[in-house]
Amino acid sequence: LRIEDTDRERIVPGSTEHIKSGLEWARIKPDEPAVIQSERVELYRKHLVTLFGKLNHQNQPHIYRCFCTIDRLMLLRHEC
């Protein structure tokens, strides 16, 4: 079970408990403990640093930093 809670503006209090109780109601038992995305930020940051340093077979970076403003990102999200 993966709980995506990194979008802090969209968090609904009690939603994690609601998901877990729904799974219990349906008699679905996760085979591993729940993974809470916000608790793994440092792990993701470590992997990002690695990816920023790697080059592909054409000697170009695997990933690029985004320098868009929040306003630009909101506009793009709205357009989608």
DSSP file (Angstrom, degrees, kcal/mol; ACC not computed):
  #  RESIDUE AA STRUCTURE BP1 BP2  ACC     N-H-->O    O-->H-N    N-H-->O    O-->H-N    TCO  KAPPA ALPHA  PHI   PSI    X-CA   Y-CA   Z-CA
    1    1 A L              0   0    0      0, 0.0    34,-3.3     0, 0.0     2,-0.5   0.000 360.0 360.0 360.0 123.4    0.0    0.0    0.0
    2    2 A R  E     -a   35   0A   0     32,-0.2     2,-0.7    34,-0.1    34,-0.2  -0.948 360.0-158.2-113.5 122.0    1.5    3.3   -1.1
    3    3 A I  E     -a   36   0A   0     32,-3.3    34,-2.5    -2,-0.5     2,-0.9  -0.887   6.5-153.8-101.6 113.4    0.1    6.5    0.4
    4    4 A E        +     0   0    0     -2,-0.7     3,-0.1    32,-0.2    32,-0.1  -0.772  36.1 145.9 -89.2 106.1    0.8    9.6   -1.8
    5    5 A D        +     0   0    0     -2,-0.9    -1,-0.1     1,-0.1     6,-0.1   0.018  33.9 104.4-130.1  27.1    0.9   12.5    0.6
    6    6 A T        +     0   0    0      1,-0.2     2,-1.5     4,-0.1     3,-0.1   0.668  60.1  81.6 -88.0 -15.7    3.5   14.8   -0.9
    7    7 A D    >   -     0   0    0      1,-0.2     3,-1.7    -3,-0.1     4,-0.3  -0.696  63.9-175.0 -87.8  88.0    1.0   17.3   -2.4
    8    8 A R  G >  S+     0   0    0     -2,-1.5     3,-0.7     1,-0.3    -1,-0.2   0.735  74.8  60.5 -61.0 -26.6    0.5   19.2    0.9
    9    9 A E  G 3  S+     0   0    0      1,-0.2    -1,-0.3    -3,-0.1    -2,-0.1   0.725 107.5  45.1 -74.2 -20.4   -2.2   21.5   -0.5
   10   10 A R  G <  S+     0   0    0     -3,-1.7    -1,-0.2     2,-0.1    -2,-0.2   0.310  79.5 129.8-107.4   8.3   -4.5   18.5   -1.4
   11   11 A I    <   -     0   0    0     -3,-0.7    -6,-0.1    -4,-0.3    -3,-0.0  -0.426  42.7-156.6 -66.9 134.4   -4.1   16.5    1.8
   12   12 A V    >   -     0   0    0     -2,-0.1     3,-2.2     0, 0.0     4,-0.3  -0.960  24.0-118.4-111.3 116.7   -7.5   15.5    3.3
   13   13 A P  T 3  S+     0   0    0      0, 0.0     0, 0.0     0, 0.0     0, 0.0  -0.273  97.4  15.6 -55.9 134.7   -7.3   14.8    7.1
   14   14 A G  T 3> S+     0   0    0      1,-0.0     4,-2.1     3,-0.0     5,-0.1   0.405  87.8 119.7  85.4  -2.0   -8.2   11.2    7.9
   15   15 A S  H <> S+     0   0    0     -3,-2.2     4,-2.5     1,-0.2     5,-0.2   0.881  72.0  53.2 -67.0 -36.7   -7.9   10.0    4.3
   16   16 A T  H  > S+     0   0    0     -4,-0.3     4,-2.5     1,-0.2    -1,-0.2   0.933 111.0  46.4 -62.3 -44.7   -5.1    7.5    5.1
   17   17 A E  H  > S+     0   0    0      1,-0.2     4,-2.5     2,-0.2    -1,-0.2   0.875 111.1  53.3 -64.3 -36.7   -7.3    5.9    7.8
   18   18 A H  H  X S+     0   0    0     -4,-2.1     4,-2.1     2,-0.2    -2,-0.2   0.906 109.3  48.4 -64.7 -42.0  -10.3    5.9    5.4
   19   19 A I  H  X S+     0   0    0     -4,-2.5     4,-2.2     2,-0.2    -2,-0.2   0.943 112.8  48.0 -62.4 -48.1   -8.2    4.0    2.8
   20   20 A K  H  X S+     0   0    0     -4,-2.5     4,-2.2     1,-0.2    -2,-0.2   0.899 112.0  48.6 -61.9 -41.2   -7.0    1.5    5.3
   21   21 A S  H  X S+     0   0    0     -4,-2.5     4,-2.7     2,-0.2    -1,-0.2   0.866 109.4  53.6 -69.1 -33.9  -10.5    0.9    6.7
   22   22 A G  H  X S+     0   0    0     -4,-2.1     4,-2.0     2,-0.2    -1,-0.2   0.900 109.2  48.5 -63.8 -40.5  -11.9    0.5    3.2
   23   23 A L  H  <>S+     0   0    0     -4,-2.2     5,-3.2     2,-0.2    -2,-0.2   0.909 111.7  49.3 -65.5 -41.3   -9.3   -2.2    2.5
   24   24 A E  H ><5S+     0   0    0     -4,-2.2     3,-1.5     3,-0.2    -2,-0.2   0.923 109.1  52.8 -61.8 -43.6  -10.1   -3.9    5.7
   25   25 A W  H 3<5S+     0   0    0     -4,-2.7    -1,-0.2     1,-0.3    -2,-0.2   0.889 111.1  46.4 -58.1 -40.0  -13.8   -3.8    4.8
   26   26 A A  T 3<5S-     0   0    0     -4,-2.0    -1,-0.3    -5,-0.1    -2,-0.2   0.416 115.4-119.5 -82.7   2.5  -13.0   -5.4    1.5
   27   27 A R  T < 5 +     0   0    0     -3,-1.5     2,-0.6     1,-0.2    -3,-0.2   0.849  63.2 148.2  59.9  37.1  -10.9   -8.0    3.3
   28   28 A I      < -     0   0    0     -5,-3.2    -1,-0.2    -6,-0.1    -2,-0.1  -0.912  28.4-166.9-102.8 118.3   -7.8   -6.9    1.4
   29   29 A K        -     0   0    0     -2,-0.6    -5,-0.0    -3,-0.1     0, 0.0  -0.916  18.8-129.1-111.0 116.1   -4.7   -7.3    3.5
   30   30 A P        -     0   0    0      0, 0.0     4,-0.1     0, 0.0    -2,-0.0  -0.329   9.3-142.8 -59.1 142.7   -1.5   -5.6    2.3
   31   31 A D  S    S+     0   0    0      2,-0.1    -2,-0.0     0, 0.0     0, 0.0   0.534  83.6  32.6 -86.8  -5.9    1.4   -8.0    2.2
   32   32 A E  S    S-     0   0    0      3,-0.0     3,-0.1     1,-0.0     0, 0.0  -0.937 100.2 -81.9-139.9 163.3    3.8   -5.3    3.4
   33   33 A P        -     0   0    0      0, 0.0    -2,-0.1     0, 0.0    -1,-0.0  -0.274  60.8 -87.2 -62.5 154.3    3.6   -2.2    5.6
   34   34 A A        -     0   0    0     -4,-0.1     2,-0.6     1,-0.1   -32,-0.2  -0.326  36.1-136.0 -62.4 142.8    2.2    0.9    4.0
   35   35 A V  E     -a    2   0A   0    -34,-3.3   -32,-3.3    -3,-0.1     2,-0.7  -0.920  13.1-157.1-103.0 118.5    4.7    3.2    2.3
   36   36 A I  E >   -a    3   0A   0     -2,-0.6     3,-1.6   -34,-0.2     4,-0.3  -0.869   6.0-151.7 -99.3 113.0    4.2    6.8    3.1
   37   37 A Q  G >  S+     0   0    0    -34,-2.5     3,-2.1    -2,-0.7    -1,-0.2   0.861  91.7  57.7 -54.7 -43.1    5.7    8.9    0.3
   38   38 A S  G >  S+     0   0    0    -35,-0.3     3,-0.7     1,-0.3    -1,-0.3   0.717 100.7  58.9 -65.0 -18.8    6.5   12.0    2.5
   39   39 A E  G <  S+     0   0    0     -3,-1.6    -1,-0.3     1,-0.2    -2,-0.2   0.515 102.3  54.9 -84.4  -4.8    8.6    9.8    4.8
   40   40 A R  G <>  +     0   0    0     -3,-2.1     4,-2.3    -4,-0.3     3,-0.3   0.210  69.1 113.2-111.8  13.2   10.9    8.8    1.8
   41   41 A V  H <> S+     0   0    0     -3,-0.7     4,-2.7     1,-0.2     5,-0.2   0.886  77.1  51.3 -56.6 -43.4   11.9   12.3    0.7
   42   42 A E  H  > S+     0   0    0      1,-0.2     4,-2.1     2,-0.2    -1,-0.2   0.888 109.0  51.2 -64.1 -38.0   15.5   11.9    1.6
   43   43 A L  H  > S+     0   0    0     -3,-0.3     4,-1.8     2,-0.2    -1,-0.2   0.932 112.3  46.2 -62.3 -45.8   15.8    8.6   -0.3
   44   44 A Y  H  X S+     0   0    0     -4,-2.3     4,-2.3     1,-0.2    -2,-0.2   0.893 110.1  53.9 -64.1 -39.8   14.3   10.3   -3.4
   45   45 A R  H  X S+     0   0    0     -4,-2.7     4,-2.2    -5,-0.2    -1,-0.2   0.907 106.4  52.8 -61.0 -41.8   16.6   13.3   -3.0
   46   46 A K  H  X S+     0   0    0     -4,-2.1     4,-1.6     1,-0.2    -1,-0.2   0.910 110.8  46.4 -59.8 -43.9   19.6   10.9   -2.9
   47   47 A H  H  X S+     0   0    0     -4,-1.8     4,-2.5     2,-0.2    -1,-0.2   0.850 108.8  55.5 -70.3 -33.7   18.5    9.3   -6.2
   48   48 A L  H  X S+     0   0    0     -4,-2.3     4,-2.8     2,-0.2     5,-0.2   0.923 105.4  52.1 -62.2 -43.8   17.8   12.7   -7.8
   49   49 A V  H  X S+     0   0    0     -4,-2.2     4,-1.1     1,-0.2    -1,-0.2   0.911 110.4  49.2 -59.1 -42.1   21.4   13.7   -7.1
   50   50 A T  H  X S+     0   0    0     -4,-1.6     4,-0.6     1,-0.2     3,-0.4   0.931 111.8  47.9 -62.2 -46.3   22.6   10.5   -8.7
   51   51 A L  H >< S+     0   0    0     -4,-2.5     3,-1.0     1,-0.2    11,-0.7   0.876 106.2  57.0 -65.1 -37.7   20.4   11.1  -11.8
   52   52 A F  H 3< S+     0   0    0     -4,-2.8    -1,-0.2     1,-0.2    -2,-0.2   0.815 108.6  48.9 -62.4 -28.2   21.5   14.7  -12.2
   53   53 A G  H 3< S+     0   0    0     -4,-1.1     2,-0.2    -3,-0.4    -1,-0.2   0.584  96.1  89.3 -87.5 -10.0   25.1   13.5  -12.4
   54   54 A K    <<  -     0   0    0     -3,-1.0     8,-1.5    -4,-0.6     2,-0.3  -0.618  59.3-154.1 -93.9 148.6   24.6   10.8  -15.0
   55   55 A L  B     -B   61   0B   0     -2,-0.2    -2,-0.0     6,-0.2    -3,-0.0  -0.895  14.1-129.4-115.4 148.6   24.8   11.1  -18.7
   56   56 A N    >   -     0   0    0      4,-3.4     3,-2.0    -2,-0.3    -1,-0.1  -0.141  45.0 -80.1 -84.2-172.8   23.0    9.0  -21.3
   57   57 A H  T 3  S+     0   0    0      1,-0.3    -1,-0.1     2,-0.1    -2,-0.0   0.669 132.2  55.5 -66.2 -15.8   24.6    7.3  -24.3
   58   58 A Q  T 3  S-     0   0    0      2,-0.2    -1,-0.3     3,-0.0    -2,-0.0   0.195 120.2-109.3 -99.1  15.3   24.5   10.7  -26.2
   59   59 A N  S <  S+     0   0    0     -3,-2.0    -2,-0.1     1,-0.2    -4,-0.0   0.814  79.2 127.3  62.3  33.4   26.4   12.4  -23.4
   60   60 A Q        -     0   0    0      1,-0.1    -4,-3.4     2,-0.0    -1,-0.2  -0.865  68.1 -91.0-115.6 152.9   23.4   14.3  -22.3
   61   61 A P  B     -B   55   0B   0      0, 0.0    -6,-0.2     0, 0.0    -9,-0.1  -0.266  23.9-136.1 -60.9 147.7   21.9   14.5  -18.8
   62   62 A H  S    S+     0   0    0     -8,-1.5     2,-0.3   -11,-0.7   -10,-0.1   0.871  87.9  15.4 -69.2 -38.0   19.3   12.0  -17.8
   63   63 A I        -     0   0    0    -12,-0.5     2,-0.3    -9,-0.3    -1,-0.1  -0.930  68.9-147.0-136.8 159.7   17.2   14.7  -16.1
   64   64 A Y        -     0   0    0     -2,-0.3     2,-0.2    -3,-0.1   -12,-0.0  -0.937  23.9-112.0-125.8 148.3   17.0   18.5  -16.1
   65   65 A R        -     0   0    0     -2,-0.3     2,-0.5   -13,-0.1     0, 0.0  -0.515  28.6-129.2 -74.0 146.7   16.1   20.9  -13.3
   66   66 A C        -     0   0    0     -2,-0.2    -1,-0.0     1,-0.1     0, 0.0  -0.876  23.2-178.9 -98.7 126.6   12.9   22.9  -13.8
   67   67 A F        +     0   0    0     -2,-0.5    -1,-0.1     2,-0.0     2,-0.0   0.138  36.2 133.1-109.9  18.0   13.3   26.6  -13.3
   68   68 A C        -     0   0    0      1,-0.1     2,-0.1     2,-0.1    -2,-0.1  -0.358  57.4-117.5 -67.1 147.5    9.6   27.5  -13.9
   69   69 A T     >  -     0   0    0      1,-0.1     4,-2.3    -2,-0.0     5,-0.2  -0.376  26.3-108.2 -76.0 164.2    7.9   29.8  -11.4
   70   70 A I  H  > S+     0   0    0      1,-0.2     4,-2.5     2,-0.2     5,-0.2   0.898 122.0  55.0 -59.1 -40.3    5.0   28.6   -9.4
   71   71 A D  H  > S+     0   0    0      1,-0.2     4,-2.2     2,-0.2    -1,-0.2   0.913 107.7  48.3 -60.8 -42.9    2.8   30.8  -11.5
   72   72 A R  H  > S+     0   0    0      2,-0.2     4,-2.5     1,-0.2    -1,-0.2   0.916 111.7  49.4 -63.5 -43.8    4.0   29.2  -14.7
   73   73 A L  H  X S+     0   0    0     -4,-2.3     4,-2.4     1,-0.2    -2,-0.2   0.893 110.4  50.6 -63.6 -39.4    3.5   25.7  -13.3
   74   74 A M  H  X S+     0   0    0     -4,-2.5     4,-2.4     2,-0.2    -1,-0.2   0.896 110.1  50.7 -65.1 -39.6   -0.1   26.6  -12.2
   75   75 A L  H  X S+     0   0    0     -4,-2.2     4,-2.3     2,-0.2    -2,-0.2   0.925 111.4  47.6 -62.5 -45.7   -0.8   27.9  -15.7
   76   76 A L  H  X S+     0   0    0     -4,-2.5     4,-1.5     1,-0.2    -2,-0.2   0.904 111.8  50.2 -62.6 -41.2    0.5   24.7  -17.3
   77   77 A R  H  < S+     0   0    0     -4,-2.4    -1,-0.2     1,-0.2    -2,-0.2   0.912 110.8  49.6 -63.3 -42.1   -1.5   22.6  -14.8
   78   78 A H  H  < S+     0   0    0     -4,-2.4    -2,-0.2     1,-0.2    -1,-0.2   0.893 108.5  52.9 -63.7 -40.0   -4.7   24.6  -15.7
   79   79 A E  H  <        0   0    0     -4,-2.3    -1,-0.2     1,-0.3    -2,-0.2   0.795 360.0 360.0 -67.1 -28.3   -4.1   24.2  -19.4
   80   80 A C     <        0   0    0     -4,-1.5    -1,-0.3    -3,-0.2    -2,-0.2   0.492 360.0 360.0 -73.2 360.0   -3.8   20.4  -19.0
